[in-house]
């Protein structure tokens, strides 16, 4: 997958905004049902939200980062860079519309986590296929309507920011210790988002799927 540059040596394992918004669990349920064949991802609905006039997630994520004020300030700057990288390099096509696509950000995030965890170098086509799978959000409409615009903006920005950070950090990891340091949060991210043991997931040219039961043990 696209591996943007990152100067981070570690990834903050706290998804914070995703869990608190309530959207993560709702999306995770739909993803699980999609992977189990209950939803073929044919819905045209998208998880779009009007772009915030000023970024939200970088400050929020930095506030969760352990350390002193200086460390949090440095992390906020890094998060701002990651969010800008996503918008300018990963999804430049969204710039003109003034809308952010959380479904696309979710697909990129899951691809980044699978890259960090399994070394799966997702192609653009694979990410687009994954986006199509995760776009089966018709049953999420009630949850989206109930969520505030700010919650949806925070949800998107968190996915985009941490996706870029995760991909960049995984690309730079060398040696067993550094690789394990990236894999731990990647595993936690996937469990929190999808509610599925990442060991059961496969990402390939067909998108995301579950291992057959015979291989899951």
N, C-alpha and C positions, 0 to 999 in steps of 0.2 A: 504494500500500500504506500501511498505518499508518506514520506517520513520527514516532516519539517524539522528544522534545526531546533535544538533545545539545549540550554546551558544547565538544566537541572540535573542533579545527581540522584535525586530521589523523587518519588511521587507521593503527594499527600493522599493517604488512603481514605480520607473522609469525604463521602459524597454529599454530606450535609443537605444541600438544597434539594437534591432529588428525593431523598427520603421524606423530608418535611413537607414537600408540596403535595404528596399523595398521588402525583401523576406517575411516579416510578412504578408503584405496585400495580396500578391500572394498566399501564403499558406492558409491564411484565406478564400479567395474566393473559393479555391478548397475544403476546409473543409466544408464550408457552402453548396456547391453543393453536396458534399458527403452525408451530413446529410439530405439534401432535396431529396435524391434519384437519383440525376443526375449522380453520380459516385459511383459505388459499392466498390471502393477500391481494385480492383482486380489487379492493376498494380504491376509488380514486381520491378519497378524502386524504388531506395532508395535515400534519401538525404544524400549522403556520401561525405566527404571531407577529404583530407589528414590532419593528425593531425599537428597542429602548433608545431614548435620546442620549443617554449616557450609560455606560456599561454598569452592570449590577453585580455579576458573579465575581469578578476579580477581588473587589473589596470584601465580599462575603466570604469567599474561600480563604483569603488572607487572614480574616479574623479568626478562622478555625485553625490556622497553622500554629503549631507550638513554637515558642521562642519569644524573644524580646521584640520591642517595637521595630527595631532595625531589621530583624529577620522578616517580620510580617510585611514591612514596607518593600523589601526586596522581592518577596514572593508575590505581592500585589503587582509589581512591575512585570514580573515574569508572566503572571496570569493575563495581564493586559496584552502582552506580546503574543501569547498563545491565541487569545481570542481574535486579535487582529490578523494573525497568520491564517486562522481558519477562514475568516471572512474574505481575505484578499487572495489566498493561495488555494484553499480547498473548495470554497463555494463563492467564487467571484460573481457567478451568474445571479446571485441574490441581491447584489448591491443596488441595482437600479430600482427594484420593486419596493424597497424599504421594509420588506418582510423577511423574517428568519424562519427557516424550515427545521423544526425540531426533529422531524422524522429523519431527514437527511443527516442531522447531527448525531442522532441515535445510531444510525447505520455506521457512520464513520467511527463513533466511539466504540461500538461493539467490534468493528474490524480492528481498531487499534488495540483493544484488549486481547483479542485472539492472536494478534501479531506478537504482543508482549508475552503471552502465555505459551503459545505454540510455535511461534516463528512463521506463522502463515502470512505470507506477503500478499495481501489482498490487492488485486488489480482494480482498476476503475470499474471494470465490468462487474466484478464480484461485489463491489460496494453498491453499485446500482441495483444489482439483483437483491442484495440484502435490504436496501432501501425499499424495494418493491414488496418484499416480504413483511417488513416492519410497518408498512403503510396501511396494513389492514386494521384501521382504527375506527371503523364505523361504530362499534360498540363503546368506544371511548368518548363519544360526543357529549354525553351527559357530564362526564368528569371534566372535560375541557370547558364546557359551558359554566360549570360551577367554579372552576379555578379562576383566580384573578389574572388580569393581563400581566401583572408583575410576576406572579408565580410562573406563568408560562414563559416569560422572558428569562427568568432566573433558571428555569429548567433547560431551555435551549443553551444559554450562555455557559452553564455548568458542563453540559455534555460537550460542547464545542471546545471549551478551554481545556478540560481534562483529557479529552481525546487527543488533542495536539500535544499536550504535555506527555501523555503516556506513550504516544508513538515516537516522539523525539527522544525520550529517555530510553526507551527500549532499543532504539537504533544505536545508541551510544554505549549501551551496557556491554562490559567486557568481563569475562571471568564469572565463575559460578556464583560468587557472593553478590555481585552487581545484578546479574540476571535474576537471581532469587529475590532481590530487593524490588525489582520491577514486577515480577510475577505475582508476588503476594497481593499487592493492591489490585492488579488486573483480575485475579481470581475473585477477590472480594467485590469488585465492581460488578462482574458478571452475575455473581450470586445475588447481589442486591437488586440489580436491574431486572434479571430474568427469573430469579427464584429457582434456578437450575444449576446443578453441579456442573461446572465448566468441563469436567472430564467426560461428560456425556455429549458435548457439543462438537460438531464438525463444521468447518467453514471451507467450502471449495467452490468450484465453478457453478454449482447448483444453488449456492447461497448457504444459509445456515440450516442445519438439520440436527436431529438427535441420532446418536449411535443406535443401531438395532439392539434390542434387549440382550441378545446373545453376546454382544461385545461390551455391555455396560457393566458387567460384574468386575 
